[in-house]
């Protein structure tokens, strides 16, 4: 896959400065490539629900972020993306010290990108595959009144 924006990495890094929600939850994007994004979240009490499991809303948010940025890395500079659909399958309760989230574009189109995200819980050297999402990202252009 080839980006239609030669400055996609710089553009994404600039957008990250304004992603207050990502900073609030402590999520850090660590790898930015064309059609592929990875990030890590060190888990804190605020991310957990009953029995110490990671809250499903945290997992779905992280999936949306990495899939969205993976799709965004491929669009022209005058376009953006919005989530058209997000489906998540939870395989195991999220227990661990950190989450590793990987997002990738499976098929890029002119108006729609089909993406997926995978979530892994890490404790020391142990890694568990805990969730997978499929997403449809819709390419959008700003409208002028």
GIGIVEN-V985517 format. One line per field, one symbol per residue. burial: 1 if it has 9 or more other ideal C-beta (glycine too) atoms within 8 Angstrom, else 0. Layout:
# GIGIVEN-V985517
burial = ???
This chain:
# GIGIVEN-V985517
burial = 0010100100111011000001001010100101111111101000110000111101111111111111111110001110100101010101110111111110010001111111111100000111111111111000000
